[in-house]
Amino acid sequence: MRIILAKAAGFCMGVRRAMQTVVGEARSGPKPVRTLGPLIHNPQVIEMLRNKGVETLPRNPPDAGAGTVVIRAHGVTPDEKDHLCAGGYNVIDATCPHVIRIQKLIARFIAEDFSIVIVGDHGHAEVEGLLGYARGRGRVVESEADVAALPDVEKVCVVSQTTQSPEHFERLLGLIQKRWPECTVHRTICGSTDHRQKETVEIARQVDAMIVVGGRNSANTIRLAELAAETGTPTYHVETSDDLDVESLKRLKTVGLTAGASTPNWMIVEVAERLNEAARSTRPLPYRALAGFIRFLLGTHLYLAIGAFGAGLGCMVMDPLTETGGFPFVALLAASLYILSMYLLNIPSDQEAEKYRDPLRWRFHQKWGRSLFRVGILVMTAALALGVFQGLMAFGVLALAAAAGVVYRTYRMPDRLLPEVRQRRLVEIPGSKDLFMGLAWATVLTLLPLLSRRPDVLKDLPGNWEIWLPVGVSFLYVFTLVFIRSVVFDLREIQADQIVGRETIPVLLGKERTRILLAVLTGLLLAAMLLAMREGKLASAGYLMLLPVFYTWGYLYLYHRRAILHGIPFEIVVDGKFILIGVLALMWFWLK
């Protein structure tokens, strides 16, 4: 089965902004934190917010109260907002900027003695809010009968609900203009809505079936399903992956997948993975066995551990000492086991975020997490035992690295030291995870092999730049590639991190700036490698190790073009650069 995923699927800008606002207030705003009416039309997201302590106020809240009230993306009437402010609430307005624009338009034309006609859905929250700005001189038209029932007035201004279909708007506008040829028209349909609807129709015409993910009471999601069905393609509107009719879908060749503006990314990913699972069930046994084995490697982080060993091999072939100092296989094995244990031991603490970041891996860890944690303890013990055989210094590096991991996860900075800092735990500092991962990988993969060299090599270590410079370049090589890898995963899961309140580098910088940062880092690494090669600080195999840098540029480009987005292919491609390093290093050893 081939799945065609709509590029515009999922949260729109207004919903994303409202979610960020609510999560931010839940973390640091005056308590309790509530939203005036459901924040968005998605019951799963509302339940998630409720678990974070965010409750929903009725549209007629008490006259007085405390805490924070967030106005949802749909907006409210000015009277409702004034009522909240007068009642002593801390009011945060998260109304979508596109809706605010319409509110201002209506207020301006009402001041000029116009009557307002809103093309939209009766009773929709956004429309109800817009009517409040019309001060009793607004009418909603949803059908031809509504247009015919409009009263005779002199001056008319026509606007639209942001999520209306352009075709529907133009059809009703034509009828309105027949009665008021001189009416003022403002086409206020959100551009993302228009694009999302056009893309849905385009995909529906190419596929055997169309899946639309979103709340059953979401007007824009319902409209997407209607547009897809109008093409004649069988269309299924589902709220979650549990609603999928798997038996009728699993043998189809192509399936289109889109989602409403209030549907979070993790629900789209979960539906896509459920479809992939269904499709795999129809494939021959060898294919299913291979797919299961790959999922096992990814879920247990063994794929990443193999990649870590490969990265270590790459460092070895770049180091001129390798030809004279022997091959430190045991040291690389100890380093790889340490890296594997680091990921396994962090499984329990990552569960809340993982549920929204990677639903497939979360389900796997829900089933096997405790067992994998125990395995992580054994793996760490094995790594430390191997470190003992490498000498006191090698063991010390591993022990310090293990202790650093514990401190990073558990240490809480005293209030008296940094009274203005919100993030008290080291793990909560924005971007610290990416830095820690890069430093941990680079430290053990470069220092452990160095410290396991022959005694005649080790005695020359202090102050010998001919030894330390290649190690430094290898350190930079591994650190940069691992840092980029970690940030790319954060970039993919930026929406989930925003929802759970994690302040990652992409959350702070935004998608576009993060992409630029990663491209620049890749370019700087390439330049540093070329400079080191020109100065003769690396073995000639260093030129071969440039290929994974270009590979990194390649998958960053593919991700930017949305060619790889989620699930197994994403992880295989992104972490595949470490496997590539190992393969190239083995080829070099074999040729030598």
C-alpha positions as CSV (number, residue, x, y, z in Angstrom):
1,M,0.0,0.0,0.0
2,R,1.2,3.5,-0.9
3,I,0.1,6.3,1.4
4,I,-0.1,9.8,0.0
5,L,0.1,12.2,3.0
6,A,-1.2,15.7,2.5
7,K,1.4,18.3,3.2
8,A,-1.1,20.6,4.8
9,A,-2.5,17.9,7.1
10,G,-2.8,18.8,10.8
11,F,-2.6,21.9,13.0
12,C,-3.0,25.2,11.3
13,M,-1.1,28.3,12.5
14,G,-4.0,29.5,14.6
15,V,-4.5,26.2,16.4
16,R,-0.8,25.7,16.9
17,R,-0.5,29.2,18.4
18,A,-3.5,28.5,20.7
19,M,-2.0,25.2,21.9
20,Q,1.4,26.8,22.6
21,T,-0.3,29.5,24.6
22,V,-2.4,27.1,26.7
23,V,0.6,24.8,27.4
24,G,2.7,27.8,28.3
25,E,0.1,29.1,30.7
26,A,-0.4,25.6,32.2
27,R,3.3,25.5,33.0
28,S,3.9,29.0,34.4
29,G,0.6,31.1,34.5
30,P,-1.6,31.8,37.4
31,K,-3.6,28.7,38.4
32,P,-6.1,27.4,37.7
33,V,-5.8,27.5,33.9
34,R,-9.0,27.2,31.9
35,T,-10.2,27.7,28.3
36,L,-13.4,29.4,27.5
37,G,-15.2,26.6,25.7
38,P,-13.2,23.6,24.2
39,L,-9.9,25.0,22.9
40,I,-10.2,23.1,19.6
41,H,-12.6,20.6,18.2
42,N,-10.6,17.5,19.0
43,P,-11.6,15.4,22.0
44,Q,-8.2,13.6,22.3
45,V,-6.4,16.9,22.6
46,I,-9.0,18.2,25.1
47,E,-8.4,15.1,27.2
48,M,-4.6,15.6,27.0
49,L,-5.0,19.1,28.2
50,R,-7.3,18.0,31.0
51,N,-4.6,15.6,32.2
52,K,-2.3,18.7,32.4
53,G,-4.8,20.5,34.6
54,V,-6.4,22.6,31.9
55,E,-10.1,22.6,32.4
56,T,-12.9,24.0,30.1
57,L,-15.1,26.8,31.3
58,P,-18.7,27.0,30.0
59,R,-19.5,29.9,27.6
60,N,-21.3,31.6,30.5
61,P,-18.6,31.6,33.3
62,P,-19.2,32.9,36.8
63,D,-19.2,36.6,37.2
64,A,-16.1,36.6,39.3
65,G,-13.1,34.2,39.6
66,A,-9.4,33.7,39.8
67,G,-6.7,32.1,37.7
68,T,-6.1,32.2,33.9
69,V,-8.7,32.0,31.2
70,V,-7.4,31.4,27.6
71,I,-9.7,32.5,24.8
72,R,-9.6,29.9,22.1
73,A,-8.5,30.3,18.5
74,H,-12.1,30.7,17.3
75,G,-12.4,34.0,19.3
76,V,-15.3,35.2,21.4
77,T,-17.7,38.2,21.4
78,P,-16.3,41.5,22.8
79,D,-18.9,41.3,25.6
80,E,-17.7,37.9,26.7
81,K,-14.1,39.1,26.8
82,D,-15.1,42.2,28.8
83,H,-17.1,40.1,31.2
84,L,-14.1,37.9,31.9
85,C,-11.8,40.9,32.5
86,A,-14.3,42.5,34.8
87,G,-14.6,39.3,36.8
88,G,-10.9,39.4,37.8
89,Y,-9.7,36.6,35.6
90,N,-6.2,36.7,34.0
91,V,-7.4,36.7,30.4
92,I,-5.1,35.5,27.6
93,D,-6.4,36.0,24.1
94,A,-5.3,33.2,21.8
95,T,-7.7,34.1,19.0
96,C,-6.3,33.2,15.6
97,P,-4.8,36.3,13.9
98,H,-6.9,35.6,10.8
99,V,-10.1,35.7,13.0
100,I,-8.9,38.9,14.7
101,R,-8.5,40.5,11.2
102,I,-12.2,39.7,10.5
103,Q,-13.3,41.0,13.9
104,K,-11.5,44.3,13.2
105,L,-13.1,44.5,9.7
106,I,-16.6,44.0,11.1
107,A,-16.0,46.6,13.8
108,R,-14.8,49.2,11.2
109,F,-17.7,48.7,8.9
110,I,-20.3,48.7,11.7
111,A,-18.9,52.1,12.6
112,E,-19.6,53.2,9.0
113,D,-23.2,52.1,9.3
114,F,-22.9,48.9,7.3
115,S,-24.8,45.6,7.9
116,I,-22.7,42.5,8.0
117,V,-23.3,39.3,6.1
118,I,-21.2,36.4,7.3
119,V,-21.0,33.3,5.0
120,G,-20.5,30.5,7.5
121,D,-22.0,27.8,9.6
122,H,-24.9,28.6,12.0
123,G,-23.8,28.1,15.6
124,H,-20.1,27.7,14.9
125,A,-17.9,29.2,17.6
126,E,-16.0,31.5,15.3
127,V,-19.2,32.8,13.7
128,E,-20.8,33.4,17.1
129,G,-17.8,35.5,18.1
130,L,-18.0,37.5,14.8
131,L,-21.7,38.2,15.3
132,G,-20.8,39.8,18.6
133,Y,-18.7,42.4,16.8
134,A,-21.6,43.1,14.5
135,R,-23.6,44.5,17.5
136,G,-26.9,43.0,16.3
137,R,-26.5,44.0,12.7
138,G,-25.0,40.8,11.5
139,R,-26.6,37.9,9.6
140,V,-25.2,34.4,8.9
141,V,-25.9,32.7,5.6
142,E,-25.2,29.1,5.1
143,S,-27.5,28.3,2.2
144,E,-29.5,29.9,-0.6
145,A,-32.5,30.0,1.6
146,D,-30.5,32.1,4.1
147,V,-29.6,34.6,1.4
148,A,-33.3,34.9,0.4
149,A,-34.3,35.5,4.0
150,L,-31.9,38.5,4.4
151,P,-33.7,41.7,5.3
152,D,-33.6,44.7,3.1
153,V,-30.8,47.1,4.2
154,E,-28.9,49.8,2.4
155,K,-25.2,49.0,2.8
156,V,-23.8,45.5,3.1
157,C,-20.3,44.2,3.9
158,V,-19.7,40.5,3.1
159,V,-17.1,38.4,5.0
160,S,-16.6,34.7,5.5
161,Q,-15.9,32.2,8.2
162,T,-12.2,31.4,7.9
163,T,-12.8,27.7,7.2
164,Q,-15.4,28.0,4.5
165,S,-15.0,26.4,1.1
166,P,-14.1,29.1,-1.5
167,E,-16.5,27.5,-4.0
168,H,-19.4,27.7,-1.5
169,F,-18.5,31.2,-0.6
170,E,-18.4,32.4,-4.2
171,R,-21.8,30.7,-5.0
172,L,-23.5,32.4,-2.1
173,L,-21.7,35.7,-2.8
174,G,-23.1,35.6,-6.3
175,L,-26.6,35.5,-4.9
176,I,-25.9,38.3,-2.4
177,Q,-24.5,40.5,-5.2
178,K,-27.7,40.1,-7.2
179,R,-29.5,41.8,-4.4
180,W,-26.7,44.3,-3.5
181,P,-24.6,44.9,-6.6
182,E,-22.6,47.5,-4.7
183,C,-21.9,45.5,-1.6
184,T,-18.4,45.5,-0.1
185,V,-16.7,42.1,-0.2
186,H,-13.8,40.8,1.9
187,R,-12.7,37.3,1.1
188,T,-11.6,36.2,4.5
189,I,-11.2,32.5,4.0
190,C,-7.8,31.4,5.6
191,G,-5.2,30.7,2.9
192,S,-4.3,27.4,4.7
193,T,-7.9,26.3,4.6
194,D,-8.1,26.9,0.8
195,H,-4.8,25.1,0.3
196,R,-5.8,22.2,2.5
197,Q,-9.1,21.7,0.7
198,K,-7.6,21.9,-2.8
199,E,-4.9,19.4,-1.8
200,T,-7.5,17.1,-0.4
201,V,-9.5,17.1,-3.7
202,E,-6.3,16.6,-5.7
203,I,-5.1,13.6,-3.6
204,A,-8.6,12.1,-3.6
205,R,-8.6,11.9,-7.4
206,Q,-5.4,9.9,-7.3
207,V,-6.2,7.2,-4.7
208,D,-8.4,4.2,-4.1
209,A,-9.6,5.5,-0.8
210,M,-9.3,8.7,1.3
211,I,-8.8,8.9,5.0
212,V,-9.7,12.2,6.8
213,V,-8.5,12.4,10.4
214,G,-10.1,14.7,12.9
215,G,-12.9,15.4,15.4
216,R,-16.4,14.5,14.5
217,N,-17.6,17.9,15.5
218,S,-14.8,19.8,13.6
219,A,-16.4,21.8,10.8
220,N,-13.3,22.0,8.7
221,T,-12.6,18.3,9.0
222,I,-16.2,17.5,8.0
223,R,-15.8,19.8,5.0
224,L,-12.6,17.9,4.0
225,A,-14.4,14.6,4.1
226,E,-17.3,16.0,2.1
227,L,-15.0,17.4,-0.6
228,A,-13.1,14.1,-0.9
229,A,-16.4,12.1,-1.1
230,E,-17.6,14.5,-3.9
231,T,-14.8,13.2,-6.1
232,G,-16.3,9.7,-6.0
233,T,-13.5,8.2,-4.0
234,P,-14.5,6.1,-1.0
235,T,-13.9,8.4,2.0
236,Y,-13.5,7.6,5.7
237,H,-13.7,10.2,8.4
238,V,-12.0,8.8,11.5
239,E,-11.1,10.4,14.9
240,T,-8.4,7.9,15.8
241,S,-6.7,4.8,14.3
242,D,-9.2,2.6,16.2
243,D,-11.9,3.9,13.8
244,L,-10.2,2.5,10.7
245,D,-11.9,-0.2,8.7
246,V,-8.6,-2.1,8.3
247,E,-10.1,-5.1,6.5
248,S,-11.5,-3.0,3.6
249,L,-8.3,-0.9,3.3
250,K,-5.4,-3.3,3.7
251,R,-5.4,-4.6,0.1
252,L,-5.8,-1.2,-1.6
253,K,-2.9,0.0,-3.7
254,T,-3.0,3.7,-2.8
255,V,-4.6,5.5,0.1
256,G,-4.8,9.3,0.7
257,L,-4.4,10.7,4.1
258,T,-5.2,14.2,5.3
259,A,-6.4,15.8,8.5
260,G,-8.3,18.8,9.8
261,A,-6.8,21.9,11.2
262,S,-7.4,20.8,14.8
263,T,-5.8,17.3,14.4
264,P,-2.4,16.9,16.1
265,N,0.5,15.3,14.2
266,W,0.7,12.2,16.5
267,M,-2.8,11.1,15.6
268,I,-2.0,11.4,11.9
269,V,1.2,9.4,12.4
270,E,-0.7,6.8,14.3
271,V,-3.3,6.4,11.5
272,A,-0.5,6.2,8.9
273,E,1.4,3.5,10.9
274,R,-1.9,1.5,11.4
275,L,-2.4,1.6,7.7
276,N,1.2,0.4,7.1
277,E,0.7,-2.4,9.6
278,A,-2.4,-3.5,7.8
279,A,-0.6,-3.5,4.5
280,R,2.3,-5.5,5.8
281,S,-0.1,-8.2,7.0
282,T,-0.9,-9.0,3.4
283,R,2.7,-9.4,2.3
284,P,4.6,-12.7,2.2
285,L,6.1,-14.2,5.4
286,P,9.7,-13.3,4.6
287,Y,8.8,-9.6,4.1
288,R,6.7,-9.6,7.4
289,A,9.6,-11.2,9.3
290,L,12.1,-8.7,8.0
291,A,9.8,-5.8,8.8
292,G,9.3,-7.2,12.3
293,F,13.0,-7.6,12.8
294,I,13.6,-4.0,11.7
295,R,11.0,-2.7,14.2
296,F,12.7,-4.8,16.9
297,L,16.1,-3.2,16.1
298,L,14.5,0.3,16.2
299,G,12.4,-0.3,19.3
300,T,15.3,-1.7,21.4
301,H,17.7,0.9,20.1
302,L,20.0,-1.9,18.8
303,Y,20.0,-0.2,15.4
304,L,21.4,2.9,17.0
305,A,24.0,0.9,19.0
306,I,25.2,-0.7,15.8
307,G,25.4,2.7,14.3
308,A,27.5,3.9,17.3
309,F,30.0,1.1,16.7
310,G,30.1,2.1,13.1
311,A,30.8,5.8,14.1
312,G,33.6,4.5,16.3
313,L,35.1,2.6,13.4
314,G,35.0,5.8,11.3
315,C,37.0,7.6,14.0
316,M,39.6,4.8,14.0
317,V,40.3,4.9,10.2
318,M,40.7,8.7,10.4
319,D,43.3,8.4,13.2
320,P,46.9,7.9,11.9
321,L,47.6,6.0,15.1
322,T,45.4,3.1,14.1
323,E,48.0,1.8,11.7
324,T,50.6,1.7,14.4
325,G,48.5,1.3,17.6
326,G,46.3,-1.7,16.7
327,F,42.6,-1.9,16.5
328,P,40.7,-1.3,19.8
329,F,37.7,-3.5,19.2
330,V,36.9,-4.0,22.9
331,A,37.0,-0.3,23.6
332,L,34.6,0.4,20.8
333,L,32.3,-2.4,22.0
334,A,32.3,-0.9,25.6
335,A,31.5,2.6,24.1
336,S,28.7,1.2,22.0
337,L,27.2,-0.7,25.0
338,Y,27.4,2.4,27.1
339,I,25.5,4.4,24.4
340,L,22.9,1.6,24.1
341,S,22.4,1.5,27.9
342,M,21.9,5.3,28.0
343,Y,18.9,5.0,25.7
344,L,17.4,1.9,27.4
345,L,17.7,3.4,30.9
346,N,15.9,6.6,29.8
347,I,12.8,4.8,28.5
348,P,10.7,5.2,31.7
349,S,11.4,8.9,31.9
350,D,10.5,9.5,28.3
351,Q,7.1,7.8,28.3
352,E,4.9,10.9,28.6
353,A,6.6,12.8,25.7
354,E,7.0,9.6,23.6
355,K,3.2,9.0,23.6
356,Y,2.8,12.1,21.5
357,R,6.2,12.2,19.7
358,D,6.2,8.6,18.5
359,P,3.0,6.6,19.1
360,L,4.4,3.4,17.5
361,R,7.5,3.4,19.7
362,W,5.4,4.3,22.7
363,R,3.2,1.3,22.3
364,F,6.3,-0.9,22.0
365,H,7.8,0.5,25.1
366,Q,4.5,0.3,27.0
367,K,4.7,-3.5,26.4
368,W,8.5,-4.0,26.8
369,G,9.7,-0.9,28.6
370,R,10.4,-2.5,32.0
371,S,12.2,-5.5,30.5
372,L,14.3,-3.1,28.4
373,F,15.1,-1.0,31.4
374,R,16.4,-4.2,33.2
375,V,18.4,-5.0,30.1
376,G,19.8,-1.5,30.1
377,I,21.2,-2.1,33.7
378,L,22.9,-5.3,32.4
379,V,24.3,-3.6,29.4
380,M,25.7,-0.7,31.5
381,T,27.3,-3.3,33.8
382,A,28.8,-5.1,30.8
383,A,30.2,-1.8,29.5
384,L,31.8,-0.9,32.8
385,A,33.3,-4.5,33.0
386,L,34.8,-4.1,29.6
387,G,36.2,-0.7,30.7
388,V,38.0,-2.4,33.6
389,F,39.8,-4.7,31.1
390,Q,40.9,-1.6,29.2
391,G,42.6,0.0,32.2
392,L,41.9,2.4,35.0
393,M,41.6,5.5,32.9
394,A,39.2,3.9,30.4
395,F,37.0,2.6,33.3
396,G,37.1,6.1,34.8
397,V,35.9,7.7,31.6
398,L,33.0,5.2,31.4
399,A,32.1,5.6,35.1
400,L,32.1,9.4,34.8
401,A,30.0,9.2,31.6
402,A,27.5,7.0,33.4
403,A,27.4,9.3,36.4
404,A,27.0,12.3,34.2
405,G,23.9,10.7,32.7
406,V,22.4,10.2,36.1
407,V,23.2,13.7,37.2
408,Y,21.8,15.1,34.0
409,R,18.4,13.4,34.5
410,T,18.1,13.9,38.3
411,Y,20.0,17.0,39.4
412,R,17.9,20.0,40.4
413,M,19.6,23.4,40.7
414,P,18.9,25.2,44.0
415,D,16.6,28.2,43.8
416,R,19.1,30.4,45.6
417,L,21.7,29.9,42.8
418,L,19.5,30.9,39.8
419,P,16.3,32.5,41.2
420,E,15.2,33.8,37.7
421,V,15.6,30.5,35.9
422,R,12.4,28.5,35.4
423,Q,14.2,25.2,34.3
424,R,15.6,23.9,37.6
425,R,16.6,20.4,36.3
426,L,19.4,20.1,33.8
427,V,17.3,18.0,31.5
428,E,14.8,20.8,31.3
429,I,17.3,23.4,29.9
430,P,16.4,24.0,26.2
431,G,18.7,22.2,23.9
432,S,20.6,20.4,26.7
433,K,19.5,17.0,25.5
434,D,21.0,17.5,22.1
435,L,24.3,18.7,23.6
436,F,24.5,15.9,26.1
437,M,23.9,13.2,23.5
438,G,26.5,14.7,21.2
439,L,29.1,15.0,24.1
440,A,28.4,11.5,25.4
441,W,28.8,9.8,22.1
442,A,31.9,11.8,21.1
443,T,33.6,11.3,24.5
444,V,33.3,7.5,24.7
445,L,33.9,6.8,21.0
446,T,37.0,8.9,20.8
447,L,38.6,8.7,24.3
448,L,38.0,5.0,25.1
449,P,39.9,3.8,22.0
450,L,42.7,6.3,22.6
451,L,43.1,5.2,26.2
452,S,43.3,1.5,25.2
453,R,46.4,2.1,23.0
454,R,49.8,0.5,23.7
455,P,51.7,1.8,26.7
456,D,54.3,3.4,24.4
457,V,51.6,5.5,22.7
458,L,49.9,6.4,26.0
459,K,53.1,7.8,27.5
460,D,53.2,10.4,24.8
461,L,49.7,11.6,25.3
462,P,50.3,14.7,27.6
463,G,50.9,17.7,25.4
464,N,51.3,15.7,22.2
465,W,49.2,17.6,19.6
466,E,50.0,15.1,16.9
467,I,48.0,12.6,18.9
468,W,45.3,15.0,20.2
469,L,44.5,16.9,17.0
470,P,43.1,13.8,15.1
471,V,41.2,12.8,18.2
472,G,39.8,16.4,18.4
473,V,38.6,16.2,14.8
474,S,37.0,12.9,15.4
475,F,35.3,14.3,18.5
476,L,33.9,17.2,16.4
477,Y,32.8,14.7,13.7
478,V,30.8,12.5,16.0
479,F,29.5,15.3,18.2
480,T,28.2,17.3,15.2
481,L,26.5,14.3,13.5
482,V,24.9,13.2,16.7
483,F,23.8,16.7,17.6
484,I,22.2,17.1,14.1
485,R,20.6,13.7,14.5
486,S,19.0,14.7,17.8
487,V,17.8,18.1,16.6
488,V,16.3,16.5,13.5
489,F,14.2,14.2,15.7
490,D,13.2,17.2,17.7
491,L,12.3,19.0,14.5
492,R,10.1,16.2,13.4
493,E,8.3,16.1,16.8
494,I,8.1,19.9,17.3
495,Q,4.3,19.9,17.5
496,A,4.3,17.1,20.2
497,D,7.0,18.9,22.2
498,Q,5.0,22.1,22.1
499,I,2.0,20.3,23.3
500,V,3.8,18.6,26.3
501,G,5.7,21.8,27.0
502,R,9.2,20.7,26.1
503,E,11.4,23.6,25.1
504,T,13.7,22.0,22.4
505,I,15.8,23.9,20.0
506,P,13.2,23.8,17.2
507,V,10.5,25.0,19.6
508,L,12.7,28.0,20.5
509,L,14.0,28.8,17.1
510,G,11.1,27.6,14.9
511,K,11.3,25.2,12.0
512,E,12.9,27.4,9.4
513,R,15.7,28.7,11.6
514,T,16.4,25.2,12.9
515,R,16.7,23.9,9.3
516,I,19.2,26.7,8.5
517,L,21.1,25.9,11.7
518,L,21.5,22.2,10.8
519,A,22.6,23.1,7.2
520,V,25.2,25.5,8.5
521,L,26.5,23.0,11.1
522,T,26.8,20.4,8.3
523,G,28.7,22.9,6.2
524,L,31.0,23.8,9.0
525,L,31.8,20.2,9.7
526,L,32.6,19.6,6.0
527,A,34.9,22.7,6.1
528,A,36.7,21.5,9.3
529,M,37.2,18.0,7.8
530,L,38.7,19.4,4.6
531,L,41.0,21.7,6.5
532,A,42.2,18.9,8.7
533,M,42.8,16.8,5.7
534,R,44.7,19.5,3.9
535,E,46.9,20.0,7.0
536,G,47.6,16.3,7.2
537,K,46.0,15.8,10.6
538,L,43.9,12.9,9.5
539,A,44.7,9.6,7.7
540,S,43.7,9.5,4.0
541,A,40.5,7.6,5.0
542,G,39.2,11.0,6.2
543,Y,38.2,11.7,2.6
544,L,36.0,8.6,2.7
545,M,34.4,9.9,5.9
546,L,33.2,13.0,4.0
547,L,30.5,10.9,2.3
548,P,28.4,10.6,5.5
549,V,28.5,14.4,5.8
550,F,27.1,14.7,2.3
551,Y,24.6,12.0,3.2
552,T,23.5,14.2,6.1
553,W,22.9,17.1,3.8
554,G,20.9,14.7,1.6
555,Y,18.5,13.5,4.3
556,L,18.1,17.1,5.6
557,Y,17.0,18.1,2.1
558,L,14.7,15.1,1.8
559,Y,13.1,16.0,5.1
560,H,12.7,19.6,4.0
561,R,11.0,18.4,0.9
562,R,8.7,16.1,3.0
563,A,10.0,13.0,1.3
564,I,10.7,11.3,4.7
565,L,8.5,12.3,7.6
566,H,7.7,9.7,10.1
567,G,7.9,6.1,11.3
568,I,10.4,3.4,10.3
569,P,11.7,4.9,7.0
570,F,12.6,8.2,8.9
571,E,14.7,6.4,11.5
572,I,16.4,4.1,9.1
573,V,17.4,7.0,6.9
574,V,18.5,9.4,9.6
575,D,20.5,6.9,11.7
576,G,21.7,5.2,8.5
577,K,24.6,7.7,8.3
578,F,26.2,5.9,11.3
579,I,25.8,2.5,9.6
580,L,27.3,4.1,6.4
581,I,30.3,5.3,8.4
582,G,30.8,1.8,9.7
583,V,30.5,0.2,6.2
584,L,32.9,2.7,4.7
585,A,35.4,2.1,7.6
586,L,35.2,-1.7,7.1
587,M,35.7,-1.3,3.4
588,W,38.9,0.8,4.1
589,F,40.2,-1.8,6.6
590,W,39.6,-4.6,4.0
591,L,41.3,-2.6,1.2
592,K,44.2,-1.9,3.4
